[in-house]
């Protein structure tokens, strides 16, 4: 016999909401800037800076995205406990980015807590697949949904770390906003892939 995987509906909703909030948030926030905003060169954080127009839009989106990640981590019962904690910490760090915004003018030099939170968020979420795989140890892949199996985790790790590397290279450059959005979107979407694979999986009983 078999039964549905232990991924509750609210976990699916939180996984869907994370990329919707993040991408929808930066799209709406950019459109709200009276002087215009270039999303290729402008960072996500600049849309929530203290002098940004309608800064609450991006602030709420960042905070909501982080909380959704934390909720999704609770729902991923097929993942390892250390891996879930790692992922949840990335979500909480994301929420902290909203708590510690950039100052007026968007200078990161005057916002060490913002830089720390953003670095932790990107680092934890970007390495979550790898951390999950290491935490599992020798646990057999065949007992896991495909999104948590070694081939998928390896591909996700390469993709997420690659986008992070691109973002790091672009820091201070003309395409930093684009690189940041690609990295952030990838980090927001991968948990949804994992959740959907776990939701669809069938467990022997």
Backbone as a chain_set.jsonl record, in Angstrom:
{"seq": "XXXXXXXXXXXXXXXXXXXXXXXXXXXXXXXXXXXXXXXXXXXXXXXXXXXXXXXXXXXXXXXXXXXXXXXXXXXXXXXXXXXXXXXXXXXXXXXXXXXXXXXXXXXXXXXXXXXXXXXXXXXXXXXXXXXXXXXXXXXXXXXXXXXXXXXXXXXXXXXXXXXXXXXXXXXXXXXXXXXXXXXXXXXXXXXXXXXXXXXXXXXXX", "coords": {"N": [[0.845, -1.205, 0.0], [0.227, 2.365, -0.283], [0.598, 5.825, 0.663], [-0.236, 9.353, 0.512], [2.476, 11.685, 0.32], [3.889, 13.316, 3.203], [3.302, 16.227, 3.055], [1.796, 19.036, 3.908], [-1.089, 20.973, 2.817], [-0.812, 23.695, 3.435], [1.873, 24.007, 3.36], [2.438, 23.794, 0.653], [1.144, 26.098, -0.235], [2.684, 28.124, 1.023], [5.109, 27.695, -0.237], [4.491, 28.316, -2.868], [3.767, 30.968, -2.535], [6.146, 32.31, -1.862], [7.958, 32.86, -4.214], [6.066, 34.31, -5.671], [5.442, 36.525, -4.053], [8.004, 37.697, -3.866], [8.92, 38.217, -6.561], [6.668, 39.509, -7.605], [6.607, 41.589, -5.778], [9.034, 43.072, -6.239], [8.534, 43.889, -8.814], [6.184, 45.462, -8.668], [7.065, 47.373, -6.809], [9.167, 48.604, -8.192], [7.745, 49.792, -10.266], [6.474, 51.701, -8.826], [8.21, 53.739, -8.294], [8.651, 57.075, -8.551], [10.53, 58.481, -10.012], [11.37, 56.633, -11.766], [12.903, 53.386, -12.285], [15.643, 51.317, -12.743], [15.783, 48.011, -13.184], [17.839, 46.396, -13.902], [20.251, 47.51, -13.125], [19.667, 48.451, -10.591], [19.304, 47.482, -7.182], [17.386, 45.033, -5.321], [17.129, 45.689, -2.646], [17.33, 48.457, -2.723], [14.814, 49.258, -3.396], [13.466, 49.072, -1.07], [14.69, 50.826, 0.53], [15.15, 53.547, 2.888], [14.49, 55.944, 1.673], [13.026, 55.28, -0.532], [10.273, 55.352, -2.825], [7.04, 54.428, -1.809], [8.056, 52.4, -0.119], [7.154, 50.429, 1.544], [6.033, 48.426, 0.039], [8.072, 46.766, -1.098], [9.348, 46.143, 1.255], [7.398, 44.699, 2.691], [7.127, 42.582, 0.915], [9.663, 41.347, 0.972], [9.814, 40.608, 3.692], [7.565, 38.932, 3.837], [8.295, 36.929, 2.012], [10.505, 35.783, 3.31], [9.269, 34.763, 5.652], [7.566, 32.923, 4.475], [9.412, 31.077, 3.487], [10.352, 30.042, 5.925], [8.043, 28.825, 6.896], [7.595, 26.92, 4.891], [9.812, 25.317, 5.321], [9.053, 24.045, 7.678], [7.071, 22.456, 6.679], [8.314, 20.605, 5.058], [8.585, 17.642, 5.61], [9.835, 15.377, 4.74], [12.427, 16.021, 4.325], [15.724, 16.297, 5.839], [16.148, 16.966, 9.354], [18.295, 18.76, 10.155], [18.718, 19.952, 7.632], [16.271, 21.214, 7.186], [16.28, 23.093, 9.232], [18.409, 24.642, 8.393], [17.417, 25.706, 6.003], [15.172, 27.099, 7.033], [16.509, 28.982, 8.588], [17.642, 30.512, 6.565], [15.317, 31.649, 5.564], [14.465, 33.216, 7.763], [16.62, 34.955, 7.921], [16.216, 36.298, 5.541], [13.825, 37.653, 6.144], [14.893, 39.326, 8.05], [16.288, 41.102, 6.475], [14.351, 42.866, 5.676], [13.812, 44.054, 8.082], [16.083, 45.496, 8.65], [16.671, 47.971, 6.81], [18.198, 49.571, 3.896], [19.841, 52.747, 4.302], [18.781, 56.163, 3.549], [19.623, 57.058, 0.264], [20.775, 54.694, -0.309], [23.233, 53.542, 0.437], [25.285, 50.869, 1.182], [27.393, 50.827, 2.866], [26.782, 52.168, 5.165], [25.074, 50.504, 6.471], [25.52, 48.042, 8.126], [24.135, 45.904, 9.412], [22.136, 45.329, 7.609], [23.628, 44.427, 5.413], [24.797, 42.173, 6.585], [22.52, 40.607, 7.136], [21.473, 40.243, 4.538], [23.605, 38.926, 3.291], [23.702, 36.582, 4.813], [21.183, 35.52, 4.217], [21.248, 35.086, 1.394], [23.44, 33.347, 1.33], [22.665, 31.132, 2.967], [20.233, 30.228, 1.77], [21.149, 29.734, -0.783], [22.889, 27.631, -0.451], [21.378, 25.669, 0.616], [20.347, 23.223, -0.719], [22.739, 21.725, -0.914], [23.489, 21.598, 1.791], [21.355, 20.103, 2.782], [21.778, 17.676, 1.469], [24.253, 16.863, 2.541], [23.543, 16.631, 5.205], [21.887, 14.437, 5.143], [23.524, 12.271, 4.803], [24.237, 8.881, 4.387], [21.726, 8.074, 3.7], [19.368, 6.362, 1.718], [18.627, 7.292, -1.623], [16.357, 6.379, -2.925], [14.229, 6.339, -1.194], [13.301, 8.86, -1.07], [11.551, 11.843, -2.236], [11.896, 12.914, -5.67], [12.935, 15.481, -5.842], [14.614, 15.735, -3.695], [16.598, 13.985, -4.121], [19.926, 12.856, -4.987], [20.834, 13.498, -7.755], [19.071, 15.648, -8.492], [19.544, 17.419, -6.403], [22.25, 17.946, -6.799], [22.2, 19.229, -9.294], [20.635, 21.47, -8.631], [22.265, 22.679, -6.716], [24.519, 23.404, -8.231], [23.325, 25.232, -9.988], [22.239, 27.2, -8.207], [24.503, 28.038, -6.747], [25.976, 28.942, -8.868], [24.473, 31.175, -9.737], [24.769, 32.748, -7.496], [27.522, 33.22, -7.567], [27.696, 34.712, -9.905], [26.231, 36.972, -9.093], [27.94, 37.906, -7.065], [30.175, 38.611, -8.588], [29.108, 40.7, -10.045], [28.661, 42.689, -8.189], [28.556, 46.074, -7.456], [28.624, 46.655, -10.106], [27.136, 47.354, -13.376], [25.119, 45.558, -13.828], [24.188, 44.506, -11.516], [21.679, 44.457, -10.311], [20.152, 42.822, -11.996], [21.568, 40.384, -11.81], [21.234, 39.886, -9.087], [18.46, 39.556, -8.947], [18.076, 37.267, -10.515], [19.442, 35.357, -8.952], [17.988, 35.531, -6.537], [15.404, 34.855, -7.388], [15.794, 32.22, -8.262], [16.466, 30.995, -5.847], [14.07, 31.302, -4.502], [12.325, 29.795, -6.012], [13.268, 27.126, -6.14], [12.673, 25.705, -3.651], [9.906, 25.38, -4.001], [9.824, 23.578, -6.13], [10.903, 21.338, -4.845], [8.968, 20.909, -2.864], [6.686, 20.33, -4.435], [7.54, 17.983, -5.642], [7.735, 16.349, -3.415], [5.134, 16.39, -2.546], [3.854, 15.011, -4.548], [4.95, 12.52, -4.353], [4.777, 9.049, -3.45], [4.478, 7.163, -0.578], [5.626, 4.075, 0.798], [3.681, 1.995, 2.97]], "CA": [[0.0, 0.0, 0.0], [0.956, 3.628, -0.235], [-0.182, 6.976, 1.093], [0.368, 10.577, 0.031], [3.599, 12.234, 1.063], [3.505, 14.171, 4.331], [3.478, 17.658, 2.804], [0.458, 19.617, 4.052], [-1.475, 21.984, 1.841], [-0.289, 25.019, 3.779], [3.265, 24.038, 2.914], [2.415, 24.102, -0.769], [0.773, 27.51, -0.366], [3.819, 28.967, 1.392], [6.141, 27.538, -1.262], [4.037, 29.086, -4.026], [3.717, 32.384, -2.19], [7.478, 32.919, -1.767], [8.366, 33.53, -5.449], [5.043, 35.279, -6.089], [5.662, 37.735, -3.263], [9.288, 38.32, -4.169], [8.954, 38.747, -7.92], [5.602, 40.498, -7.69], [6.985, 42.737, -4.959], [10.007, 43.966, -6.872], [7.923, 44.448, -10.019], [5.285, 46.54, -8.252], [7.845, 48.418, -6.157], [9.895, 49.341, -9.231], [6.769, 50.614, -10.984], [6.006, 52.747, -7.922], [9.225, 54.777, -8.13], [8.229, 58.217, -9.367], [11.612, 58.889, -10.913], [11.755, 55.476, -12.567], [13.847, 52.48, -11.641], [16.265, 50.352, -13.649], [15.929, 46.762, -12.443], [19.088, 45.746, -14.286], [21.343, 48.066, -12.321], [19.204, 48.749, -9.241], [19.131, 46.293, -6.354], [16.105, 44.827, -4.653], [17.155, 46.428, -1.383], [17.126, 49.877, -2.986], [13.373, 49.488, -3.458], [12.972, 49.115, 0.31], [15.51, 51.794, 1.271], [14.359, 54.518, 3.644], [14.034, 57.045, 0.827], [12.342, 54.744, -1.71], [8.84, 55.609, -2.904], [6.22, 53.263, -1.457], [9.002, 51.375, 0.315], [6.455, 49.37, 2.259], [5.722, 47.34, -0.885], [9.199, 45.84, -1.142], [9.606, 45.698, 2.623], [6.431, 43.636, 2.99], [7.417, 41.436, 0.044], [10.848, 40.669, 1.493], [9.452, 39.968, 4.956], [6.657, 37.832, 3.542], [9.058, 35.859, 1.379], [11.281, 35.115, 4.346], [8.383, 33.982, 6.503], [7.101, 31.783, 3.675], [10.49, 30.086, 3.501], [10.372, 29.392, 7.238], [6.86, 27.955, 6.964], [7.842, 25.796, 3.987], [10.766, 24.426, 5.991], [8.283, 23.229, 8.618], [6.233, 21.516, 5.934], [9.12, 19.611, 4.338], [8.828, 16.586, 6.588], [10.686, 14.334, 4.161], [13.808, 16.489, 4.365], [16.379, 16.069, 7.127], [15.92, 18.034, 10.34], [19.304, 19.825, 9.995], [18.486, 20.667, 6.391], [15.113, 22.087, 7.372], [16.715, 24.218, 10.055], [19.265, 25.472, 7.533], [16.506, 26.417, 5.104], [14.399, 28.039, 7.844], [17.4, 30.086, 8.956], [17.711, 31.376, 5.396], [14.083, 32.418, 5.512], [14.484, 34.225, 8.817], [17.596, 35.966, 7.525], [15.547, 37.102, 4.524], [12.922, 38.553, 6.852], [15.722, 40.328, 8.726], [16.656, 42.121, 5.491], [13.292, 43.878, 5.732], [13.894, 44.732, 9.38], [17.245, 46.386, 8.601], [16.717, 48.485, 5.436], [19.267, 50.496, 3.523], [19.534, 54.144, 4.627], [18.516, 57.039, 2.403], [20.77, 57.096, -0.624], [21.076, 53.317, -0.687], [24.623, 53.157, 0.689], [25.412, 49.692, 2.034], [28.461, 51.054, 3.824], [26.199, 52.655, 6.415], [24.046, 49.563, 6.921], [26.177, 46.738, 8.335], [23.169, 44.861, 9.741], [21.474, 44.965, 6.354], [24.583, 43.626, 4.642], [24.927, 40.888, 7.267], [21.292, 39.838, 6.927], [21.374, 39.868, 3.129], [24.639, 37.927, 3.015], [23.276, 35.329, 5.43], [20.028, 35.01, 3.481], [21.708, 34.532, 0.119], [24.329, 32.221, 1.572], [21.934, 29.974, 3.496], [19.297, 29.713, 0.774], [21.902, 29.255, -1.935], [23.588, 26.378, -0.126], [20.45, 24.738, 1.264], [20.35, 21.864, -1.285], [23.979, 21.048, -0.53], [23.417, 21.317, 3.228], [20.405, 19.011, 2.945], [22.417, 16.423, 1.026], [25.286, 16.498, 3.516], [22.881, 16.232, 6.447], [21.277, 13.123, 4.941], [24.537, 11.232, 4.896], [24.11, 7.707, 3.518], [20.319, 7.717, 3.513], [19.135, 5.966, 0.333], [17.848, 8.218, -2.43], [15.09, 5.817, -3.412], [13.172, 6.578, -0.207], [13.032, 10.294, -1.06], [10.999, 12.453, -3.452], [13.008, 13.167, -6.605], [13.523, 16.798, -5.59], [15.607, 15.621, -2.634], [17.58, 12.972, -4.499], [21.248, 13.389, -5.31], [20.953, 14.193, -9.051], [18.364, 16.926, -8.451], [20.254, 18.291, -5.457], [23.5, 18.359, -7.44], [21.864, 20.228, -10.299], [20.186, 22.687, -7.957], [23.429, 23.304, -6.074], [25.314, 24.041, -9.274], [22.592, 26.393, -10.487], [22.128, 28.242, -7.186], [25.834, 28.579, -6.466], [26.375, 29.688, -10.058], [23.836, 32.491, -9.719], [25.407, 33.518, -6.421], [28.833, 33.65, -8.056], [27.453, 35.812, -10.848], [25.854, 38.131, -8.293], [29.143, 38.409, -6.405], [31.007, 39.254, -9.612], [28.451, 41.921, -10.508], [28.533, 43.685, -7.133], [29.145, 47.348, -7.826], [28.602, 46.811, -11.547], [25.919, 47.869, -14.006], [24.098, 44.509, -13.925], [24.052, 43.887, -10.198], [20.265, 44.227, -10.049], [19.731, 41.655, -12.762], [22.18, 39.198, -11.209], [20.597, 39.656, -7.795], [17.11, 39.042, -9.172], [18.182, 35.885, -10.975], [19.808, 34.537, -7.798], [16.886, 35.52, -5.576], [14.287, 34.098, -7.966], [16.157, 30.806, -8.241], [16.382, 30.536, -4.464], [12.661, 31.273, -4.112], [11.593, 28.795, -6.796], [13.698, 25.749, -5.919], [11.879, 25.022, -2.625], [8.618, 25.0, -4.574], [10.06, 22.35, -6.885], [11.074, 20.261, -3.874], [7.668, 20.664, -2.233], [5.803, 19.671, -5.387], [8.011, 16.599, -5.82], [7.382, 15.621, -2.203], [3.676, 16.296, -2.51], [3.432, 14.009, -5.529], [5.548, 11.223, -4.051], [3.981, 8.067, -2.72], [5.299, 6.471, 0.428], [5.134, 2.762, 1.185], [3.23, 1.863, 4.363]], "C": [[0.872, 1.243, 0.0], [0.013, 4.731, 0.209], [0.493, 8.232, 0.586], [1.517, 11.019, 0.927], [3.126, 13.21, 2.125], [3.864, 15.63, 4.08], [2.104, 18.301, 2.863], [0.188, 20.702, 3.015], [-0.912, 23.357, 2.15], [1.187, 25.145, 3.412], [3.379, 24.338, 1.438], [2.106, 25.584, -0.981], [1.944, 28.435, -0.039], [4.922, 28.891, 0.349], [5.77, 28.304, -2.527], [4.129, 30.576, -3.747], [5.085, 33.05, -2.203], [7.914, 33.578, -3.08], [7.352, 34.559, -5.935], [5.237, 36.6, -5.355], [6.93, 38.464, -3.691], [9.285, 38.981, -5.543], [7.861, 39.792, -8.124], [5.944, 41.752, -6.922], [7.96, 43.655, -5.655], [9.46, 44.574, -8.162], [7.036, 45.636, -9.674], [6.056, 47.695, -7.632], [8.613, 49.253, -7.176], [8.96, 50.264, -9.996], [6.284, 51.783, -10.139], [7.006, 53.881, -7.737], [8.935, 55.936, -9.098], [9.287, 58.657, -10.368], [12.07, 57.757, -11.823], [12.778, 54.621, -11.841], [14.333, 51.461, -12.645], [16.531, 49.061, -12.877], [17.163, 45.964, -12.854], [20.235, 46.225, -13.41], [20.948, 48.331, -10.873], [18.905, 47.496, -8.445], [17.723, 46.211, -5.769], [16.037, 45.663, -3.389], [16.913, 47.915, -1.578], [15.646, 50.22, -3.036], [12.734, 49.536, -2.074], [13.786, 50.069, 1.165], [14.633, 52.872, 1.898], [13.842, 55.674, 2.795], [13.324, 56.556, -0.439], [10.862, 55.106, -1.665], [8.084, 54.315, -2.608], [7.091, 52.086, -0.985], [8.339, 50.208, 1.032], [6.167, 48.172, 1.348], [6.841, 46.311, -0.88], [9.525, 45.307, 0.243], [8.685, 44.545, 2.995], [6.721, 42.391, 2.165], [8.611, 40.653, 0.556], [10.517, 39.919, 2.784], [8.548, 38.77, 4.717], [7.355, 36.653, 2.91], [9.857, 35.073, 2.418], [10.431, 34.251, 5.246], [7.834, 32.767, 5.764], [8.161, 30.684, 3.622], [10.511, 29.32, 4.823], [9.204, 28.423, 7.387], [7.059, 26.72, 6.09], [8.816, 24.802, 4.617], [10.055, 23.521, 6.995], [7.499, 22.143, 7.898], [7.024, 20.396, 5.273], [9.539, 18.473, 5.265], [9.693, 15.454, 6.053], [12.157, 14.73, 4.139], [14.402, 16.214, 5.743], [16.107, 17.236, 8.067], [16.991, 19.121, 10.232], [19.104, 20.639, 8.719], [17.32, 21.622, 6.496], [15.472, 23.298, 8.223], [17.562, 25.196, 9.235], [18.402, 26.351, 6.621], [15.691, 27.459, 5.867], [15.243, 29.239, 8.258], [17.574, 31.046, 7.788], [16.468, 32.234, 5.249], [14.049, 33.522, 6.553], [15.491, 35.327, 8.516], [17.012, 36.884, 6.443], [14.6, 38.104, 5.174], [13.704, 39.667, 7.552], [16.179, 41.422, 7.774], [15.622, 43.236, 5.489], [13.358, 44.684, 7.022], [15.018, 45.767, 9.391], [17.42, 46.932, 7.18], [17.969, 49.315, 5.172], [18.876, 51.905, 3.933], [19.209, 54.938, 3.371], [19.768, 57.154, 1.554], [21.233, 55.714, -1.03], [22.498, 52.867, -0.451], [24.69, 51.968, 1.639], [26.496, 49.869, 3.092], [27.945, 51.516, 5.169], [25.144, 51.728, 6.974], [24.645, 48.178, 7.135], [25.208, 45.613, 8.663], [22.408, 44.394, 8.502], [22.382, 44.055, 5.52], [24.736, 42.242, 5.259], [23.707, 40.006, 7.015], [21.183, 39.357, 5.486], [22.395, 38.792, 2.77], [24.252, 36.569, 3.583], [22.127, 34.699, 4.647], [20.464, 34.366, 2.168], [22.566, 33.29, 0.332], [23.595, 30.972, 2.03], [20.992, 29.377, 2.456], [20.032, 29.129, -0.431], [22.598, 27.929, -1.701], [22.663, 25.344, 0.512], [20.435, 23.353, 0.613], [21.584, 21.068, -0.886], [23.96, 20.673, 0.946], [22.467, 20.157, 3.508], [21.033, 17.671, 2.562], [23.468, 15.95, 2.03], [24.659, 16.012, 4.817], [22.279, 14.842, 6.347], [22.275, 11.992, 5.077], [24.297, 10.11, 3.902], [22.663, 7.272, 3.296], [20.034, 7.473, 2.033], [18.239, 6.957, -0.397], [16.46, 7.686, -2.761], [13.938, 6.016, -2.433], [12.707, 8.029, -0.208], [12.296, 10.735, -2.317], [12.145, 12.855, -4.369], [13.67, 14.518, -6.366], [14.576, 16.805, -4.501], [16.682, 14.587, -2.956], [18.861, 13.619, -5.024], [21.34, 14.075, -6.666], [20.284, 15.565, -9.056], [19.081, 17.915, -7.547], [21.549, 18.801, -6.072], [23.233, 19.441, -8.483], [21.448, 21.543, -9.688], [21.364, 23.427, -7.319], [24.289, 24.04, -7.092], [24.636, 25.322, -9.762], [22.559, 27.529, -9.464], [23.481, 28.864, -6.868], [26.358, 29.368, -7.663], [25.76, 31.069, -10.091], [24.421, 33.371, -8.612], [26.769, 34.047, -6.861], [28.681, 34.815, -9.032], [27.097, 37.085, -10.101], [27.075, 38.75, -7.621], [30.048, 39.149, -7.383], [30.437, 40.61, -10.012], [28.33, 43.001, -9.441], [29.272, 44.971, -7.504], [29.118, 47.619, -9.315], [27.253, 47.278, -12.066], [24.811, 46.832, -14.098], [23.86, 43.819, -12.593], [22.592, 43.583, -9.885], [19.741, 43.002, -10.759], [20.276, 40.371, -12.14], [21.529, 38.861, -9.873], [19.206, 39.05, -7.975], [17.127, 37.595, -9.653], [18.498, 34.957, -9.804], [18.646, 34.414, -6.825], [15.701, 34.713, -6.102], [14.565, 32.608, -7.948], [16.029, 30.239, -6.835], [14.935, 30.441, -3.991], [11.905, 30.152, -4.801], [12.0, 27.356, -6.486], [12.93, 25.055, -4.796], [10.508, 24.595, -3.124], [8.748, 23.706, -5.375], [10.163, 21.152, -5.934], [9.735, 19.897, -3.234], [6.729, 19.915, -3.175], [6.233, 18.219, -5.624], [7.648, 15.758, -4.606], [5.877, 15.416, -2.1], [3.176, 15.168, -3.423], [3.933, 12.616, -5.203], [4.588, 10.325, -3.295], [4.899, 7.304, -1.786], [4.733, 5.09, 0.727], [4.729, 2.742, 2.657], [3.014, 0.386, 4.709]], "O": [[2.076, 1.186, 0.246], [-1.209, 4.592, 0.14], [1.678, 8.199, 0.258], [1.526, 10.759, 2.131], [2.088, 13.854, 1.97], [4.656, 16.206, 4.825], [1.311, 18.121, 1.938], [1.107, 21.268, 2.423], [-0.57, 24.107, 1.237], [1.689, 26.246, 3.183], [4.291, 25.043, 1.006], [2.735, 26.243, -1.809], [2.172, 29.42, -0.742], [5.593, 29.885, 0.073], [6.639, 28.878, -3.184], [4.522, 31.356, -4.615], [5.186, 34.234, -2.523], [8.22, 34.77, -3.068], [7.725, 35.564, -6.54], [5.199, 37.668, -5.966], [6.935, 39.683, -3.857], [9.609, 40.162, -5.673], [8.095, 40.832, -8.739], [5.615, 42.858, -7.352], [7.766, 44.871, -5.676], [9.88, 45.661, -8.559], [7.121, 46.689, -10.306], [5.749, 48.859, -7.889], [8.701, 50.474, -7.04], [9.332, 51.387, -10.337], [5.742, 52.751, -10.673], [6.691, 54.881, -7.092], [8.976, 55.765, -10.316], [8.963, 59.15, -11.449], [13.042, 57.903, -12.565], [13.435, 55.074, -10.904], [13.534, 50.814, -13.322], [17.407, 49.023, -12.013], [17.493, 44.964, -12.218], [21.089, 45.436, -13.005], [21.82, 48.427, -10.01], [18.319, 46.549, -8.97], [16.982, 47.193, -5.736], [15.01, 46.275, -3.095], [16.353, 48.572, -0.7], [15.264, 51.355, -2.749], [11.598, 49.986, -1.923], [13.605, 50.126, 2.381], [13.496, 53.076, 1.473], [12.858, 56.317, 3.161], [13.05, 57.358, -1.332], [10.265, 55.159, -0.589], [8.446, 53.245, -3.097], [6.89, 50.942, -1.392], [8.909, 49.12, 1.113], [6.068, 47.04, 1.821], [6.595, 45.121, -0.681], [9.932, 44.154, 0.391], [9.13, 43.537, 3.546], [6.579, 41.271, 2.656], [8.581, 39.422, 0.574], [10.884, 38.756, 2.954], [8.737, 37.713, 5.32], [7.051, 35.503, 3.227], [9.874, 33.842, 2.398], [10.815, 33.129, 5.575], [7.657, 31.703, 6.358], [7.838, 29.499, 3.705], [10.668, 28.099, 4.839], [9.358, 27.333, 7.939], [6.732, 25.606, 6.499], [8.662, 23.59, 4.463], [10.419, 22.355, 7.143], [7.288, 21.054, 8.43], [6.462, 19.347, 4.958], [10.704, 18.364, 5.649], [10.225, 14.659, 6.827], [13.032, 13.883, 3.957], [13.676, 15.934, 6.697], [15.864, 18.358, 7.624], [16.647, 20.302, 10.218], [19.291, 21.856, 8.714], [17.37, 22.726, 5.953], [15.01, 24.407, 7.955], [17.441, 26.413, 9.373], [18.622, 27.554, 6.489], [15.537, 28.586, 5.396], [14.761, 30.371, 8.277], [17.646, 32.258, 7.988], [16.547, 33.399, 4.859], [13.645, 34.646, 6.254], [15.248, 36.496, 8.817], [17.275, 38.086, 6.428], [14.576, 39.275, 4.794], [13.24, 40.804, 7.638], [16.433, 42.548, 8.202], [15.961, 44.408, 5.323], [12.999, 45.861, 7.045], [14.916, 46.793, 10.063], [18.236, 46.41, 6.421], [18.691, 49.703, 6.09], [17.691, 52.238, 3.915], [19.349, 54.433, 2.257], [20.864, 57.331, 2.087], [21.995, 55.566, -1.985], [22.944, 51.902, -1.072], [24.21, 52.046, 2.77], [26.519, 49.153, 4.093], [28.583, 51.291, 6.197], [24.389, 52.12, 7.864], [24.317, 47.242, 6.407], [25.425, 44.477, 8.241], [22.079, 43.215, 8.367], [21.937, 43.037, 4.992], [24.799, 41.246, 4.539], [23.834, 38.818, 6.72], [20.842, 38.2, 5.238], [22.085, 37.857, 2.032], [24.441, 35.536, 2.94], [22.103, 33.485, 4.44], [20.089, 33.231, 1.871], [22.437, 32.304, -0.394], [23.867, 29.875, 1.542], [20.953, 28.159, 2.278], [19.585, 28.148, -1.024], [22.867, 27.187, -2.646], [23.111, 24.267, 0.905], [20.507, 22.364, 1.342], [21.491, 19.884, -0.56], [24.362, 19.571, 1.317], [22.739, 19.322, 4.37], [20.842, 16.664, 3.245], [23.552, 14.759, 2.328], [25.175, 15.095, 5.457], [22.17, 14.14, 7.352], [21.904, 10.872, 5.431], [24.167, 10.359, 2.704], [22.421, 6.194, 2.752], [20.413, 8.282, 1.186], [17.224, 7.405, 0.137], [15.503, 8.453, -2.866], [12.778, 5.872, -2.818], [11.82, 8.397, 0.562], [12.398, 10.08, -3.354], [13.252, 13.111, -3.896], [14.854, 14.681, -6.66], [15.347, 17.757, -4.382], [17.576, 14.345, -2.145], [18.866, 14.775, -5.446], [21.894, 15.173, -6.73], [20.852, 16.533, -9.561], [19.213, 19.094, -7.875], [21.907, 19.963, -5.885], [23.945, 20.443, -8.549], [21.849, 22.609, -10.155], [21.443, 24.654, -7.38], [24.734, 25.162, -6.847], [25.282, 26.357, -9.927], [22.819, 28.683, -9.806], [23.59, 30.083, -6.734], [27.092, 30.343, -7.499], [26.436, 32.04, -10.434], [24.551, 34.585, -8.774], [27.125, 35.187, -6.562], [29.444, 35.78, -8.988], [27.599, 38.16, -10.431], [27.23, 39.972, -7.608], [30.618, 40.187, -7.048], [31.183, 41.551, -10.284], [27.935, 44.125, -9.752], [30.461, 44.949, -7.823], [29.539, 48.688, -9.758], [26.341, 47.562, -11.29], [23.673, 47.179, -14.414], [23.386, 42.683, -12.548], [22.293, 42.564, -9.263], [18.972, 42.228, -10.189], [19.547, 39.396, -11.964], [21.299, 37.692, -9.564], [18.821, 38.139, -7.242], [16.289, 36.791, -9.244], [17.894, 33.893, -9.674], [18.35, 33.322, -6.34], [15.068, 33.973, -5.349], [13.673, 31.813, -7.651], [15.538, 29.125, -6.654], [14.61, 29.588, -3.165], [10.949, 29.612, -4.244], [11.166, 26.455, -6.56], [12.556, 23.895, -4.968], [9.999, 23.553, -2.712], [7.878, 22.838, -5.303], [9.587, 20.094, -6.185], [9.411, 18.719, -3.083], [6.053, 18.973, -2.762], [5.391, 17.336, -5.786], [7.292, 14.587, -4.744], [5.412, 14.382, -1.62], [2.21, 14.473, -3.109], [3.403, 11.632, -5.718], [3.697, 10.798, -2.589], [5.976, 6.857, -2.183], [3.524, 4.93, 0.893], [5.359, 3.394, 3.49], [2.633, 0.064, 5.835]]}, "num_chains": 1, "name": "protein.A"}
